[in-house]
Amino acid sequence: MEEIVTKTPHQPVGWLEVKLANLEVERLHSYIGYAEKNPIDRNSTLAGNISKSLDLIDDDNWFFHTVLVPLIEEYQTQFPEYARRVGVLTEDAPFCMNSFWVNFQKENEFNPIHNHSGVFSFAIWIKIPTNWREQHKIPISANSNSPGASNFEFSYTDMLGAITQNTFLLDKEAEGRMLFFPSGLMHNVYPFYNCSETRISISGNVSFDISENIMKQYRAQNRNSTFNGATYNRD
């Protein structure tokens, strides 16, 4: 043989791992506080088998503009093929955060494997009262070749059709960290054990805003595109 060339398939999509600034985390804590005083139940719309999920309100679209818009732009830079794949609208449209909620997960509760609606989704860990090292020592995990207690996990198929996982091991160091990913990416949250405290996380979805008034305003302003011909709802 004259030549052997190794080829590794290029993955068109991935995810962003983010450490939020203290100011951003403090703002999220204020949103949670408001939601607990003015609860709007979210459980019936979610896959999670957990005690309590509440809607969050992003005052003045602060989190959307401060955190999500830069991440959408960064995602475009890192994974431009995804921008082409989601460009299914016949006309340009702005982005918006169309759902935003907080999860209060207790011992033994879990989020089964699922995906989200929209174009992008995110998960943020606010409070992690457990340590994955201790969780993996619990007998049901210690005797497994795939310990899962307390983990967050992405699942997807590889080029041979096999299910592949990417696991995030959670402890206090994960607090204030965020994953930003395509909404169609399957993921799940395993239960934790032997802990009476609540694990708190935030999730949300980013979609195209195609409401009639927004689209009229957007077309009239004729804004420059920044992501596959789409920009952001800044109202």
For each residue, the residues with C-beta under 8 A, 3 or more apart:
1: 4
2:
3:
4: 1
5:
6:
7:
8:
9: 159
10:
11: 14
12: 79 81 82 85
13: 79 81 82 85 182 185
14: 11 78 79 181
15: 154 179 180 181 182 185
16: 71 74 75 78 179 180 181
17: 177 178 179
18: 67 71 177 178 179 180
19: 176 177 178
20: 24 25 28 67 124 176 177 178
21: 24 25
22: 25 26 176
23: 26 27
24: 20 21 27 28 63 66 67
25: 20 21 22 28 29 126 175 176
26: 22 23 29 30
27: 23 24 30 31 62 63
28: 20 24 25 31 32 63 124 126 202
29: 25 26 32 33 126
30: 26 27 33 34
31: 27 28 34 35 56 57 58 59 63 102
32: 28 29 35 36 56 102 126 200 202
33: 29 30 36 37
34: 30 31 37 38 57
35: 31 32 38 39 40 54 55 56 57 102
36: 32 33 39 54
37: 33 34
38: 34 35
39: 35 36 54
40: 35 54 55
41: 44 52 53 54 55
42: 45 46 53 54 55 101
43: 46 48 50 52 53
44: 41
45: 42
46: 42 43 53 101 103
47: 111 112 114
48: 43 53 103 105 109 110 111 112 189
49: 109 110 111 112
50: 43 53 103 104 105 106 109 110 111
51: 104 105 106 109
52: 41 43 103 104
53: 41 42 43 46 48 50 101 102 103 104
54: 35 36 39 40 41 42 101 102 104
55: 35 40 41 42 100 101
56: 31 32 35 100 101 102 202 204
57: 31 34 35 100
58: 31 61 62 63 64 97 100
59: 31 62
60:
61: 58 64 65 97 233 234 235
62: 27 58 59 65 66
63: 24 27 28 31 58 66 67 68 97 100
64: 58 61 67 68 69 96 97 232
65: 61 62 68 69 232 234
66: 24 62 63 69 70
67: 18 20 24 63 64 70 71 178
68: 63 64 65 71 72 97 120 122 180 206
69: 64 65 66 72 73 95 232
70: 66 67 73 74
71: 16 18 67 68 74 75 120 122 180
72: 68 69 75 76 95 120 206 226 227 232
73: 69 70 76 77 226 227
74: 16 70 71 77 78
75: 16 71 72 78 79 82 120 180
76: 72 73 79 80 83 226 227 228
77: 73 74 80
78: 14 16 74 75
79: 12 13 14 75 76 82 83
80: 76 77 83 84
81: 12 13 84 85
82: 12 13 75 79 85 86 182
83: 76 79 80 86 87 227 228
84: 80 81 87 228
85: 12 13 81 82
86: 82 83 119 228
87: 83 84 228 229 230
88:
89: 92 93 208 210 230
90:
91: 215 219
92: 89 218 225 229 230 231
93: 89 208 209 210 215 218 230
94: 208 209 214 218 223 230 231 232 233 234
95: 69 72 119 206 207 208 209 227 230 231 232 233
96: 64 206 207 208 209 214 232 233
97: 58 61 63 64 68 100 204 205 206
98: 118 205 206 207 209
99: 117 118 204 205
100: 55 56 57 58 63 97 202 203 204
101: 42 46 53 54 55 56 202 203 204
102: 31 32 35 53 54 56 126 200 201 202
103: 46 48 50 52 53 111 199 200 201 202 203
104: 50 51 52 53 54 198 199 200
105: 48 50 51 109 110 111 189 192 198 199 200 201
106: 50 51 109 198 199
107: 191 192 193 194 195 196
108: 191 193
109: 48 49 50 51 105 106 191
110: 48 49 50 105 188 189 190 191
111: 47 48 49 50 103 105 114 188 189
112: 47 48 49 188
113: 155 186 187 188
114: 47 111 186 187 188
115: 121 183 184 185 186 187
116: 121 183 184 203 205
117: 99 183 205 207
118: 98 99 121 183 205 206 207
119: 86 95 182 183 206 207 208
120: 68 71 72 75 180 181 182 183 205 206
121: 115 116 118 180 181 182 183 185 203 204 205 206
122: 68 71 178 179 180 181 203 204 206
123: 152 178 179 187 201 202 203
124: 20 28 176 177 178 179 201 202 203
125: 128 170 174 175 176 177 178 199 200 201
126: 25 28 29 32 102 175 176 200 201 202
127: 175 197 198 199 200
128: 125 170 171 172 174 175 199
129: 195 197 198 199
130: 134 135 150 170 171 192 195 197 199
131: 134 135 171 172
132: 135 136 149 150 151 169 170 171
133: 136 137 171
134: 130 131 137 138
135: 130 131 132 138 141 147 149 150 192 193
136: 132 133 141 142 147 149 150
137: 133 134 141 142
138: 134 135 141 142 149 193 194
139: 142 143
140: 143 144 149 193
141: 135 136 137 138 144 147 148 149
142: 136 137 138 139 147
143: 139 140
144: 140 141 147 148
145:
146:
147: 135 136 141 142 144 151
148: 141 144 151 153 167 190
149: 132 135 136 138 140 141 190 191 192 193
150: 130 132 135 136 169 170 190 191 192 193
151: 132 147 148 167 168 169 170 189 190
152: 123 167 168 170 179 187 188 189 190
153: 148 165 166 167 168 187 188 189 190
154: 15 165 166 181 185 186 187
155: 113 163 164 165 186 187 188
156: 163 164 185 186
157: 161 162 163 164
158: 161 162 164
159: 9
160:
161: 157 158
162: 157 158
163: 155 156 157
164: 155 156 157 158
165: 153 154 155
166: 153 154
167: 148 151 152 153
168: 151 152 153 174 179
169: 132 150 151
170: 125 128 130 132 150 151 152 174
171: 128 130 131 132 133 174
172: 128 131 175
173: 177
174: 125 128 168 170 171 177
175: 25 125 126 127 128 172
176: 19 20 22 25 124 125 126
177: 17 18 19 20 124 125 173 174
178: 17 18 19 20 67 122 123 124 125
179: 15 16 17 18 122 123 124 152 168
180: 15 16 18 68 71 75 120 121 122
181: 14 15 16 120 121 122 154 185 187
182: 13 15 82 119 120 121 185
183: 115 116 117 118 119 120 121 205 206
184: 115 116
185: 13 15 115 121 154 156 181 182
186: 113 114 115 154 155 156
187: 113 114 115 123 152 153 154 155 181
188: 110 111 112 113 114 152 153 155
189: 48 105 110 111 151 152 153 201
190: 110 148 149 150 151 152 153
191: 107 108 109 110 149 150
192: 105 107 130 135 149 150 195 199
193: 107 108 135 138 140 149 150
194: 107 138
195: 107 129 130 192
196: 107
197: 127 129 130
198: 104 105 106 127 129
199: 103 104 105 106 125 127 128 129 130 192
200: 32 102 103 104 105 125 126 127
201: 102 103 105 123 124 125 126 189
202: 28 32 56 100 101 102 103 123 124 126
203: 100 101 103 116 121 122 123 124
204: 56 97 99 100 101 121 122
205: 97 98 99 116 117 118 120 121 183
206: 68 72 95 96 97 98 118 119 120 121 122 183
207: 95 96 98 117 118 119
208: 89 93 94 95 96 119 230
209: 93 94 95 96 98 214 215 233
210: 89 93 214 215
211: 214 215
212: 215 216
213: 216 217
214: 94 96 209 210 211 217 218 233 235
215: 91 93 209 210 211 212 218 219
216: 212 213 219 220
217: 213 214 220 221 235
218: 92 93 94 214 215 221 223 231 233
219: 91 215 216 222
220: 216 217
221: 217 218
222: 219
223: 94 218 231
224: 231
225: 92 228 229 230 231
226: 72 73 76 230 231 232
227: 72 73 76 83 95 230 231
228: 76 83 84 86 87 225
229: 87 92 225
230: 87 89 92 93 94 95 208 225 226 227
231: 92 94 95 218 223 224 225 226 227
232: 64 65 69 72 94 95 96 226
233: 61 94 95 96 209 214 218
234: 61 65 94
235: 61 214 217
